[in-house]
């Protein structure tokens, strides 16, 4: 089994209105040290081992469903886990 952590964020060239709103709210709460906020998504998947390459499988899932690759970037971490 694998535990896959997927991080999806807007590309730097894409405006992030939600991040801008959060930054404004933080500033209104006197957290003026915050320079920028980018909002993203985090997903954790448990994937069974198979004959398919795990990296290829995760890339395929990200490209087809988990990320909108026109406006989002993604990265992932794979950890082999022991099932008890």
C-alpha positions in Angstrom: 0.0 0.0 0.0 1.0 3.6 -0.6 0.0 6.8 1.0 0.1 9.5 -1.6 -0.1 13.2 -0.6 -1.1 15.5 -3.4 -0.7 19.3 -3.3 -2.5 21.4 -5.9 -2.0 25.1 -6.2 -2.8 27.9 -8.6 0.0 28.7 -11.0 1.9 31.9 -10.1 0.5 33.6 -13.3 -3.1 33.0 -12.1 -4.8 35.5 -9.8 -5.9 34.1 -6.5 -8.9 36.1 -5.3 -9.5 33.8 -2.3 -5.8 34.2 -1.2 -6.2 38.0 -1.6 -9.3 37.9 0.6 -7.5 35.9 3.3 -4.5 38.2 3.2 -6.8 41.2 3.7 -8.5 39.5 6.6 -5.2 38.6 8.2 -4.0 42.3 7.8 -7.3 43.5 9.4 -6.5 41.2 12.3 -3.1 42.9 12.7 -1.0 40.2 11.0 0.7 42.8 8.8 3.8 40.6 8.4 1.9 38.4 5.9 3.1 39.4 2.5 1.1 37.0 0.3 -1.4 34.1 0.6 -2.0 31.4 -2.0 -4.9 29.0 -1.5 -4.6 25.4 -2.6 -5.9 21.9 -2.1 -4.4 18.9 -0.2 -5.5 15.3 -0.8 -4.3 12.1 0.8 -4.8 8.9 -1.1 -4.3 5.3 0.0 -3.4 3.3 -3.1 -3.1 -0.5 -3.3 0.1 -1.8 -5.0 -0.5 -3.1 -8.5 1.5 -3.9 -11.6 1.3 -0.3 -12.6 4.1 2.1 -11.7 2.9 4.2 -8.8 4.4 7.5 -10.1 2.7 7.0 -13.5 -0.6 6.2 -11.8 -0.5 9.3 -9.6 0.6 11.6 -12.5 -2.3 10.2 -14.5 -4.8 10.8 -11.7 -3.6 14.4 -11.3 -3.6 15.2 -15.0 -7.1 13.7 -15.5 -9.0 14.7 -12.4 -7.2 16.0 -9.3 -5.7 19.2 -10.9 -6.8 21.5 -13.6 -3.4 21.7 -15.3 -4.4 24.8 -17.4 -4.4 26.9 -14.2 -3.0 24.7 -11.5 0.3 23.0 -10.6 0.6 19.9 -8.6 3.2 18.0 -6.7 3.0 14.8 -4.7 4.8 12.6 -2.2 4.6 8.8 -2.1 5.2 6.9 1.1 5.0 3.1 1.3 2.9 2.0 4.3 2.4 -1.2 6.1 -1.1 -2.4 6.5 -1.9 -4.0 9.9 
